[in-house]
């Protein structure tokens, strides 16, 4: 289901209680030529503004309207904004509507949201990614074509419209290099050399893709001063379908024979588990100079600290000795190995082997986590 379709369904479900405005359409943008008058006419309704990044200048007006309504006792359910993660938009909305707005990331499809025969669903989501038009395509070729078009459109139209002024072809190459390096430690100098740019430019490109929710920069755990720890982050293209399209991998058969299969599976698992974790959770990886390593370390507050090893193997998903040493280092309360099978079991009294969907659902039931400020 596409984002606009979702917004329209919300508006339809609410009926007369909501009005939907698509700011991609000139006719709908024209309705806001006098926004104060338009919002006054719909004061008793929830106004859904889709593609809000097309009208960033509207936030100052919204602030005055929201404050005026607050003084009359109307404090919630006034506006719903939908749109791409524009850096300038987030900055403007945060400055103009501080204390008046909350943000919610709408992820692509997650494994916990999909029904069906699990091995087939998991492989399909892994290969195609979670964007609705890609995942729901009738065949692999149609899904791959959609993702290729998405990348091209994002680079040529959406990225320039979202604020940053970056060279399209260089950003494409950078994005592809990150896909090739899926799950590796960030090596800014190598990336800079490959692109023919400075390290500062690479940092700016990476910050932009992270801010736009296209790339995840997973930080290292560094809270153990007695160990020599890796301090560079690991980097993942967040949607594996997009990563595969960047690498020209159209289907499962091609992916399984590609060197990126293992790192891609790791990124897929990590993205789903972080998304399933309760609000307030913290995520890292852990690696020492001696080789002790945890692929994903989740701090869930009262629910404990979970160490997760990601394995693509069905036959022998046992973790290395380094995983157990690392789990001891961080005082993990739960040790888990995520593998592509369907049956959970223990390989020793401390270590559980579990399917991805089962662990993701378990995480989603642990409840919100509250942390004291660092």
C-alpha positions in Angstrom: 0.0 0.0 0.0 1.5 3.3 -1.0 1.7 6.3 1.4 -0.9 8.4 -0.5 -3.3 5.4 -0.6 -2.8 5.0 3.2 -3.6 8.7 3.8 -6.7 8.5 1.6 -7.9 5.4 3.5 -7.4 7.2 6.8 -9.4 10.1 5.5 -12.1 7.9 4.2 -12.3 5.9 7.4 -12.7 9.2 9.4 -15.3 10.4 7.0 -16.5 14.0 7.7 -14.0 14.2 10.6 -11.0 14.5 8.2 -10.1 16.3 5.0 -7.2 15.1 2.7 -4.9 17.5 0.8 -2.3 16.2 -1.6 0.3 18.9 -2.1 1.7 17.1 -5.1 -1.5 18.3 -7.0 -1.6 21.9 -8.2 -5.3 22.0 -7.6 -4.8 21.0 -3.9 -1.9 23.4 -3.5 -4.2 26.1 -4.7 -6.6 25.4 -1.8 -3.8 26.7 0.5 -3.3 30.0 -1.3 -4.9 31.5 1.8 -4.0 28.8 4.4 -5.5 30.6 7.3 -8.9 30.9 5.6 -8.8 27.2 4.5 -7.9 25.9 7.9 -10.6 28.0 9.5 -13.2 26.4 7.2 -12.1 23.0 8.4 -11.5 23.8 12.1 -13.6 20.9 13.3 -11.8 18.3 11.1 -8.4 16.7 11.1 -6.5 18.2 8.1 -4.2 15.6 6.4 -1.5 17.4 4.5 0.3 14.8 2.3 3.7 15.6 0.7 4.1 18.4 3.2 7.7 19.0 2.0 6.2 20.7 -1.0 5.0 23.5 1.2 7.6 24.1 3.9 6.7 27.7 4.3 3.4 26.9 5.8 4.7 26.1 9.3 4.8 29.7 10.6 1.1 30.0 9.7 0.4 26.6 11.4 2.1 27.7 14.6 -0.2 30.7 14.9 -3.3 28.7 14.2 -2.3 25.9 16.6 -1.5 28.3 19.4 -4.8 30.2 18.9 -6.8 26.9 19.1 -4.8 25.8 22.2 -6.0 28.9 24.0 -9.5 27.8 23.2 -8.8 24.3 24.7 -8.3 22.5 21.4 -4.9 20.8 21.8 -4.8 17.6 19.7 -5.9 15.9 16.5 -5.7 19.1 14.3 -3.2 18.2 11.6 -1.5 15.1 10.2 1.6 15.8 8.1 2.9 13.1 5.7 6.0 13.5 3.5 9.5 12.5 2.7 12.2 13.0 5.4 13.4 16.4 4.1 16.3 17.7 6.3 15.2 21.3 5.8 11.6 20.3 6.5 12.4 18.6 9.7 14.5 21.6 10.8 11.8 24.1 9.9 9.0 22.1 11.6 11.1 21.6 14.7 11.9 25.3 14.9 8.4 26.5 14.1 6.3 23.8 15.9 8.6 23.0 18.9 6.4 21.5 21.6 3.5 21.2 19.2 4.5 18.3 16.9 5.6 14.7 17.3 7.4 12.6 14.6 6.7 9.1 13.6 8.9 7.2 11.0 6.7 5.2 8.6 9.0 2.3 7.7 8.6 0.1 4.6 6.9 -3.3 5.3 8.4 -5.2 8.3 8.4 -9.0 8.8 5.9 -8.6 11.7 3.4 -7.0 9.4 3.2 -9.7 6.7 1.3 -13.0 6.7 1.8 -16.1 4.7 4.2 -19.1 4.6 7.1 -17.7 6.5 10.1 -18.9 4.5 8.6 -17.5 1.3 7.5 -14.3 2.9 10.9 -13.7 4.6 12.9 -14.4 1.3 10.6 -12.2 -0.7 10.9 -9.3 1.8 14.7 -9.8 2.0 15.1 -9.8 -1.8 12.6 -7.1 -2.8 12.7 -4.9 0.3 9.7 -3.4 2.0 8.5 -0.7 -0.3 4.9 -1.7 -1.1 5.1 -1.5 -4.9 8.3 -3.5 -4.9 7.1 -6.2 -2.4 3.7 -6.6 -3.9 4.8 -6.7 -7.6 3.5 -9.8 -9.4 7.0 -10.9 -10.3 10.7 -10.3 -9.6 11.2 -8.5 -12.8 8.5 -5.9 -12.1 9.8 -5.5 -8.6 13.3 -4.9 -9.8 12.2 -2.4 -12.4 10.3 -0.5 -9.8 13.3 -0.2 -7.5 15.6 0.9 -10.3 13.0 3.6 -11.2 12.8 4.6 -7.5 16.5 5.1 -7.3 16.6 7.1 -10.5 13.6 9.3 -9.5 14.9 9.8 -5.9 18.3 11.0 -7.2 17.0 13.2 -10.0 13.8 14.6 -8.5 13.3 13.9 -4.8 16.8 14.5 -3.5 17.1 18.0 -5.0 13.6 18.8 -3.8 14.4 17.8 -0.2 17.1 20.4 0.4 20.6 19.1 -0.1 22.3 20.2 -3.4 24.4 17.2 -4.2 25.8 15.9 -7.6 23.4 13.2 -8.7 25.9 10.8 -10.3 28.4 11.1 -7.5 25.7 10.3 -4.9 24.6 7.3 -7.0 28.2 5.9 -7.0 28.4 6.6 -3.2 25.2 4.8 -2.6 26.4 1.8 -4.7 29.7 1.8 -2.8 27.8 1.6 0.5 25.7 -1.3 -0.9 28.8 -3.1 -1.8 30.2 -2.5 1.7 26.9 -3.5 3.4 27.6 -4.2 7.1 31.3 -3.2 7.0 33.0 -0.7 9.2 32.9 2.8 7.8 36.2 3.6 5.9 35.8 7.2 4.9 39.2 7.5 3.3 38.6 4.5 1.0 35.2 5.8 0.0 36.7 9.3 -0.6 39.5 7.8 -2.8 37.0 5.8 -4.8 34.9 8.9 -5.5 37.7 11.3 -6.0 36.4 13.6 -3.2 37.6 14.7 0.3 36.8 12.9 3.5 34.7 15.8 4.6 32.6 15.5 1.4 32.1 11.8 2.1 30.9 12.6 5.7 28.5 15.1 4.3 27.1 12.6 1.8 26.7 10.0 4.5 25.0 12.4 6.9 22.5 13.3 4.2 21.6 9.7 3.4 21.3 8.9 7.1 19.1 11.9 7.7 16.9 10.9 4.7 16.5 7.4 6.3 18.1 5.6 3.4 21.2 4.5 5.3 21.7 3.3 8.8 24.9 4.1 10.7 25.1 1.6 13.5 27.3 2.9 16.3 29.8 0.7 18.2 29.4 0.0 21.9 32.3 1.9 23.6 31.3 1.7 27.3 34.0 -0.8 28.3 37.2 1.2 29.0 39.1 -1.9 29.9 38.9 -3.3 26.3 40.4 -2.2 23.0 37.2 -1.6 21.1 36.4 -0.8 17.5 35.1 2.7 17.4 34.1 3.1 13.8 30.4 2.7 13.0 29.0 0.0 10.6 27.0 1.2 7.7 23.9 -0.5 6.0 21.7 0.5 3.2 18.5 0.2 5.2 16.1 -1.3 2.6 17.7 -4.5 1.2 15.6 -4.3 -1.9 17.2 -1.0 -2.7 20.6 -2.3 -1.9 20.1 -5.2 -4.3 18.9 -2.9 -7.0 22.0 -0.8 -6.6 24.0 -3.9 -7.0 21.9 -5.2 -10.0 20.7 -8.3 -8.1 17.2 -9.0 -9.5 16.1 -12.2 -7.7 16.9 -14.7 -4.9 18.9 -17.1 -7.1 21.3 -14.3 -8.1 21.5 -13.0 -4.5 22.4 -16.4 -3.0 25.4 -16.6 -5.3 26.6 -13.0 -4.6 29.2 -12.2 -2.0 26.9 -9.6 -0.4 24.3 -12.3 0.5 25.6 -12.7 4.1 26.0 -9.0 4.9 22.7 -8.2 3.2 20.9 -10.8 5.4 22.6 -9.3 8.4 21.4 -5.8 7.5 17.9 -7.2 6.9 17.7 -8.8 10.3 19.1 -5.8 12.1 16.7 -3.4 10.4 13.7 -5.5 11.3 14.8 -6.0 14.9 15.5 -2.4 15.5 12.1 -1.4 14.1 10.4 -4.0 16.3 12.2 -2.9 19.5 10.1 -0.8 21.8 10.4 3.0 21.9 13.4 4.0 24.0 15.6 1.0 23.1 19.2 1.6 22.1 21.1 -0.3 19.5 24.8 -0.9 18.9 27.2 -3.5 17.6 30.2 -4.7 19.7 33.7 -5.6 18.5 37.1 -5.8 20.2 40.5 -5.6 18.6 40.9 -9.3 19.6 37.9 -10.3 17.5 35.1 -10.7 20.1 31.9 -9.5 18.3 28.2 -9.0 18.6 26.3 -8.2 15.4 23.5 -6.3 17.3 23.3 -5.3 20.9 19.9 -4.1 22.1 19.5 -2.4 25.4 15.8 -2.8 26.4 15.9 -1.2 29.9 13.9 -3.4 32.3 13.7 -6.2 29.6 17.5 -6.5 29.7 20.4 -6.3 27.3 20.1 -8.7 24.3 23.1 -9.9 22.3 22.1 -11.0 18.8 24.3 -13.0 16.3 23.0 -13.2 12.7 23.6 -16.4 10.8 22.5 -17.2 7.2 23.3 -21.0 7.7 20.6 -23.5 8.4 23.0 -26.4 9.1 25.3 -24.8 11.6 24.1 -21.6 13.2 26.2 -21.9 16.3 27.9 -18.6 17.3 31.6 -18.2 17.6 33.6 -18.2 20.8 34.0 -14.5 20.3 30.3 -13.9 20.6 30.2 -15.6 24.0 33.2 -13.6 25.2 31.6 -10.4 23.9 28.3 -11.3 25.6 30.2 -11.7 28.9 31.9 -8.4 28.4 28.6 -6.4 28.0 26.8 -8.5 30.6 24.1 -9.6 28.1 21.0 -11.0 29.8 19.9 -12.9 26.7 22.0 -14.5 23.9 20.2 -15.1 20.6 21.2 -16.4 17.1 18.8 -15.4 14.3 18.8 -17.9 11.4 16.7 -18.5 8.3 15.0 -21.6 9.8 11.6 -21.9 11.4 12.1 -23.9 14.6 13.5 -22.2 17.8 15.8 -24.2 20.0 18.6 -23.9 22.5 22.2 -24.8 21.6 23.3 -24.4 25.2 21.7 -23.2 28.4 22.5 -19.6 27.6 22.0 -19.4 23.8 18.8 -19.5 21.8 18.5 -20.0 18.1 15.4 -18.4 16.7 13.7 -17.4 13.4 13.6 -13.7 12.6 9.8 -13.2 12.7 9.6 -14.9 16.1 12.2 -12.7 17.7 10.8 -9.5 16.1 7.3 -10.3 17.5 8.9 -11.0 20.9 10.6 -7.6 20.8 7.5 -5.8 19.9 5.8 -7.2 23.1 8.4 -6.0 25.5 6.8 -2.6 26.1 8.2 0.9 25.8 11.5 1.5 27.5 12.4 4.5 29.6 16.0 5.6 30.0 17.6 8.2 32.1 19.6 10.8 30.2 23.2 9.9 29.5 
